[in-house]
Structure formats: C-alpha cells, structure tokens
Amino acid sequence: MAVIEIESEEQFTELTKSDPSKLIALYFHTPWAAPCKTMNSVFKTLAESKATDPSVLFLSINADELAEISELFEVSAVPYFILIRNSTILKELSGADPKEFIQALNQFSNSSPAAAQTTNIPPQPTAQQQSAAPVGSTPAEESEEALNERLKKLTSAAPIMLFMKGSPSAPQCGFSRQLVAILREHQVRFGFFDILKDDNVRQGLKAFSDWPTFPQLYINGEFQGGLDIIKESIEEDEHFFEHALETTA
C-alpha cells in the first residue's frame, strides 16, 4: 500500500477508524528537519514493499500543518513514528534510525519479517545528514576543524535544536526531561540530538558553546543556554521562544 499523505484531521479520523484491526504506521515529519528527507524515502519504500499486505496502513503527517494531530500524540520532535492497532499505541520511535523502525514494523506486522529486511532501503544517513535526530557511531578520529564544521551544521539543523541525553520520548537525565517538558508546555517544535550516541559531539560541544553541561538549547544556530538559563529567560519573557526566533533570524 502506498503512503497516504494526511491533509486534514477529518481524513485522519476516517482512515484510522475505518478498520481498527489494521496496523497503522504514523509518520510525523516537517519540511525543515533534515533527517526527515531520508526517512521520507525509507517510509515510502517500506510502504511499497508491503503493497500486497492490506493489514498495514502507512500515514504521513506534516507535524506543523496538522498541529492538532501532533498535539494529540504529544509529538514534539521529528522524525517521529507511532504504530497503532485497535486504537492502542504499540510503539513510539523518535529519530532517524531506519533499522529501528523496520524492526518495530516487523514485530507488529502480520507479514513475514523477511519482506522488509530484503527491501531496498536507502542507506542510513551520516551524522551530518541525520543531525536533528539520534545518530549512530562516528569515526573515532575527527579533526578539530571537521568537528567544528559538523557542530555548526548540527546546531543549525532546525530552528530550535536541543542537545540532550537520550530522546524526547526517553530522556536519560532529569535535566533533559525538564527541558523537554518546558518545550512541550510551550508547544515548541524542535529538533534534537542525543549526545550519548556521539562522544565527539558530546565533548566538542562543550568547547563550541563554552558551556560544560547538558542539555543545551540552540535557536537559529545561536546558543541560548542550559535548563536554568532557559527557565530564567521564560520567567523574564513568557514569549521567549517566539522572540528568540525573531531576533536570531
């Protein structure tokens, strides 16, 4: 079955309620998030590989244009995948890891796991291409110049970029969890990077931002601070995020 691009909340409701027994794969994306460009192809390829399997429905959702649906599922970072059956969420995945999504799809799909494993999935993106989502390992040896260039791209990968421990759906420290909660409370769309997946970025960003701890928040490529500073900024200006986006544009 081909990917269905959702255009309205009504269409989404109709499709998800028509046959609850189907496995429904929701893919939340935005045009500005670099990792989505790769995952668009992955999602489409997987949908085409299961064209003969009527038990799986692939729905693509622009998280910005259809904010009501995004808020319903508390989607605060993209790419974001949700697998649903019988109105029950089976799995949620945040980030641009094709293998992780394929494994989850195989786990809950009625079709043979081999179907997706043999599909011609596009190569997994490099750390630079996958900048707004968790990344895999990077070369142990990376020159300071190359790392700084990569950090410039990472910090500008989305208008608002959060460098944290873990992912928004599974933070690995209390400070990261608190900052994610603040961003969600203010309905802020953001890209994220799991520093636990890349030690070069973890150590390099401390010097790059001249800030020794995490999480770290960047807006339009400019460092804004850690948890305490963001809290103070919001106390001084309840529209801090909107104003920061305007002033740094």
GUTOR-16184 format. One line per field, with one value per residue (C-alpha): x, y, z; residue in three letters; residue number from 1. Coordinates in Angstrom, 1 decimal. Example, Ala and Ser with C-alpha at 12.3 -4.5 7.8 and 13.67 -1.06 7.14 Angstrom:
2
c1 <- c(12.3:13.7)
c2 <- c(-4.5:-1.1)
c3 <- c(7.8:7.1)
residu <- c(ala:ser)
num <- c(1:2)
This chain:
249
c1 <- c(0.0:1.3:1.8:-1.2:-0.4:-2.9:-4.4:-7.0:-8.0:-11.2:-9.3:-7.1:-10.0:-11.8:-8.8:-7.8:-11.3:-12.3:-10.6:-9.2:-7.7:-5.1:-1.6:-1.4:2.1:2.0:5.0:5.3:7.6:8.4:10.0:12.7:14.1:17.0:16.6:13.0:14.4:16.0:13.1:10.6:12.3:12.5:8.9:7.8:10.0:8.6:5.0:5.7:7.3:4.1:1.8:0.3:-0.3:-3.7:-3.3:-0.8:-1.7:1.0:0.0:2.3:1.6:3.1:3.6:3.5:0.5:-1.6:-0.7:-3.9:-2.9:0.7:-0.6:-3.0:0.0:2.3:4.8:7.5:10.3:10.6:11.0:8.5:6.8:3.9:2.5:-1.2:-3.7:-7.2:-6.8:-3.8:-0.3:2.0:5.3:6.7:10.0:11.8:14.7:16.1:17.1:15.7:16.7:14.8:11.7:11.9:12.4:9.3:7.3:8.3:7.5:3.8:3.1:1.2:3.5:6.9:9.8:11.8:9.7:11.0:14.5:15.0:13.6:16.0:16.1:18.2:21.5:21.3:22.2:25.5:25.8:25.6:22.5:20.8:21.6:18.2:17.8:19.9:22.9:25.0:28.7:31.0:34.7:36.9:39.4:38.0:40.0:39.0:38.2:36.0:34.2:33.6:32.2:29.9:28.8:27.9:25.6:24.2:23.3:21.6:19.8:16.5:15.3:15.3:17.8:18.1:21.2:20.2:20.9:18.5:15.5:12.3:10.4:13.0:15.2:18.3:18.7:16.4:17.6:16.9:13.5:12.7:13.8:11.8:8.7:9.2:9.4:6.3:4.5:5.1:4.2:7.6:8.7:12.3:15.0:17.1:20.5:21.3:24.8:25.1:25.2:28.2:31.1:32.8:29.8:29.3:32.8:33.2:30.0:31.3:34.1:31.9:29.3:31.7:29.2:30.2:26.9:23.8:21.1:22.0:19.5:20.3:17.9:18.8:22.3:22.9:23.5:20.8:21.8:21.0:18.0:18.4:19.0:16.1:13.9:15.1:14.5:10.9:10.3:11.5:9.7:6.8:7.2:10.9:10.9:9.0:11.1:14.4:13.4:12.7:15.9:18.2:16.7)
c2 <- c(0.0:3.4:6.1:8.3:11.9:13.2:16.6:17.1:16.0:14.6:12.4:11.1:10.2:8.4:6.4:5.4:4.4:2.5:-0.7:-0.8:-4.3:-2.8:-2.0:1.8:3.4:7.1:9.1:12.7:15.0:18.6:20.1:21.9:18.9:17.4:13.8:13.7:13.9:10.5:9.0:10.1:7.7:5.0:5.2:5.3:2.3:0.3:1.1:0.0:-3.2:-4.1:-3.2:-6.6:-6.6:-4.9:-5.2:-2.3:1.3:3.9:7.5:10.5:13.6:17.1:17.9:21.7:21.9:19.4:20.6:19.2:15.6:16.3:17.6:14.6:12.3:14.8:14.9:17.4:16.2:14.8:12.3:10.5:7.2:5.6:2.1:1.7:-1.2:-1.3:2.3:1.2:2.6:-0.3:1.5:5.0:5.9:9.2:9.8:8.9:5.2:3.1:-0.2:0.6:1.4:-1.7:-3.9:-2.4:-2.7:-6.4:-7.0:-5.9:-6.6:-9.8:-10.2:-12.1:-10.1:-11.0:-8.8:-5.6:-6.9:-7.6:-4.3:-1.8:0.7:3.8:4.0:5.2:8.9:10.1:12.1:15.4:14.4:13.0:16.0:16.6:13.0:10.5:9.2:6.2:5.9:8.4:8.0:7.9:10.2:13.6:16.7:19.8:21.7:18.9:18.6:22.3:22.3:19.4:21.2:24.3:22.2:20.3:23.4:24.9:21.7:23.0:26.5:25.2:22.4:20.6:18.7:16.3:12.9:10.4:11.3:13.4:10.2:8.6:11.3:9.8:12.5:14.7:18.0:16.8:15.6:19.0:21.0:18.7:19.3:23.0:22.9:20.8:23.0:26.0:23.9:24.4:22.3:21.3:19.1:17.1:15.3:12.5:13.3:9.9:8.4:10.5:11.3:13.6:15.9:15.5:16.6:19.0:20.9:21.9:23.9:25.0:26.6:27.3:25.5:22.4:20.7:19.3:19.8:22.7:24.7:26.5:28.8:29.5:28.3:30.5:29.0:30.1:28.2:25.2:24.4:27.1:29.9:28.8:28.8:32.3:33.6:32.3:33.9:37.3:36.8:34.3:34.6:33.9:31.3:33.4:36.4:34.5:33.0:36.6:38.2:35.4:35.0)
c3 <- c(0.0:-0.9:1.7:2.3:3.0:5.5:4.5:7.3:10.8:9.3:6.8:9.6:11.8:8.9:8.0:11.5:12.5:9.3:10.2:13.8:13.3:10.8:11.9:11.3:10.9:11.6:10.4:11.6:9.6:8.7:5.6:7.7:9.6:7.6:8.9:7.5:4.0:4.3:6.4:3.7:1.3:3.9:4.8:1.2:0.3:3.2:2.2:-1.3:-0.1:1.8:-1.1:-1.1:2.7:3.3:7.1:7.2:6.7:6.2:7.0:6.6:8.6:8.4:12.1:11.5:9.2:11.2:14.7:16.2:15.4:16.6:19.9:20.2:20.2:22.0:19.1:19.9:17.6:14.1:12.6:14.9:14.3:16.1:15.5:16.4:16.3:17.8:19.0:21.1:20.7:20.3:19.8:19.6:17.9:17.8:15.5:12.1:12.5:9.7:11.2:14.5:12.6:10.4:13.4:15.1:11.9:11.6:15.2:14.9:11.2:10.2:7.2:7.2:8.7:5.6:3.5:4.9:5.5:1.8:0.7:-0.9:1.9:1.2:3.0:6.6:6.7:8.0:11.3:9.4:7.4:10.4:12.5:14.1:15.4:17.3:15.3:15.3:15.9:14.2:13.3:16.4:14.7:13.7:13.3:15.3:12.1:10.8:14.2:14.4:10.9:11.8:15.0:13.0:10.9:13.8:15.8:12.8:11.7:12.9:14.0:17.6:18.4:21.7:22.6:25.3:26.9:25.4:23.3:24.0:24.4:26.7:28.3:30.1:32.8:34.8:33.4:29.8:30.9:32.4:29.3:27.0:29.3:29.0:25.2:25.1:27.5:25.2:22.2:20.6:17.6:17.9:16.5:18.9:19.1:21.6:22.8:24.3:20.8:19.7:22.1:19.7:19.7:23.4:24.2:21.3:22.0:25.5:23.9:21.0:23.2:26.1:28.3:30.3:30.9:29.1:27.9:25.6:23.5:20.3:18.3:14.7:15.4:18.4:21.9:24.3:27.5:29.6:31.7:34.4:31.8:29.7:32.9:33.8:30.2:30.2:33.6:32.2:28.9:28.6:24.8:24.9:22.2:19.7:20.4:20.2:16.8:15.6:16.9:15.7:12.3)
residu <- c(met:ala:val:ile:glu:ile:glu:ser:glu:glu:gln:phe:thr:glu:leu:thr:lys:ser:asp:pro:ser:lys:leu:ile:ala:leu:tyr:phe:his:thr:pro:trp:ala:ala:pro:cys:lys:thr:met:asn:ser:val:phe:lys:thr:leu:ala:glu:ser:lys:ala:thr:asp:pro:ser:val:leu:phe:leu:ser:ile:asn:ala:asp:glu:leu:ala:glu:ile:ser:glu:leu:phe:glu:val:ser:ala:val:pro:tyr:phe:ile:leu:ile:arg:asn:ser:thr:ile:leu:lys:glu:leu:ser:gly:ala:asp:pro:lys:glu:phe:ile:gln:ala:leu:asn:gln:phe:ser:asn:ser:ser:pro:ala:ala:ala:gln:thr:thr:asn:ile:pro:pro:gln:pro:thr:ala:gln:gln:gln:ser:ala:ala:pro:val:gly:ser:thr:pro:ala:glu:glu:ser:glu:glu:ala:leu:asn:glu:arg:leu:lys:lys:leu:thr:ser:ala:ala:pro:ile:met:leu:phe:met:lys:gly:ser:pro:ser:ala:pro:gln:cys:gly:phe:ser:arg:gln:leu:val:ala:ile:leu:arg:glu:his:gln:val:arg:phe:gly:phe:phe:asp:ile:leu:lys:asp:asp:asn:val:arg:gln:gly:leu:lys:ala:phe:ser:asp:trp:pro:thr:phe:pro:gln:leu:tyr:ile:asn:gly:glu:phe:gln:gly:gly:leu:asp:ile:ile:lys:glu:ser:ile:glu:glu:asp:glu:his:phe:phe:glu:his:ala:leu:glu:thr:thr:ala)
num <- c(1:2:3:4:5:6:7:8:9:10:11:12:13:14:15:16:17:18:19:20:21:22:23:24:25:26:27:28:29:30:31:32:33:34:35:36:37:38:39:40:41:42:43:44:45:46:47:48:49:50:51:52:53:54:55:56:57:58:59:60:61:62:63:64:65:66:67:68:69:70:71:72:73:74:75:76:77:78:79:80:81:82:83:84:85:86:87:88:89:90:91:92:93:94:95:96:97:98:99:100:101:102:103:104:105:106:107:108:109:110:111:112:113:114:115:116:117:118:119:120:121:122:123:124:125:126:127:128:129:130:131:132:133:134:135:136:137:138:139:140:141:142:143:144:145:146:147:148:149:150:151:152:153:154:155:156:157:158:159:160:161:162:163:164:165:166:167:168:169:170:171:172:173:174:175:176:177:178:179:180:181:182:183:184:185:186:187:188:189:190:191:192:193:194:195:196:197:198:199:200:201:202:203:204:205:206:207:208:209:210:211:212:213:214:215:216:217:218:219:220:221:222:223:224:225:226:227:228:229:230:231:232:233:234:235:236:237:238:239:240:241:242:243:244:245:246:247:248:249)
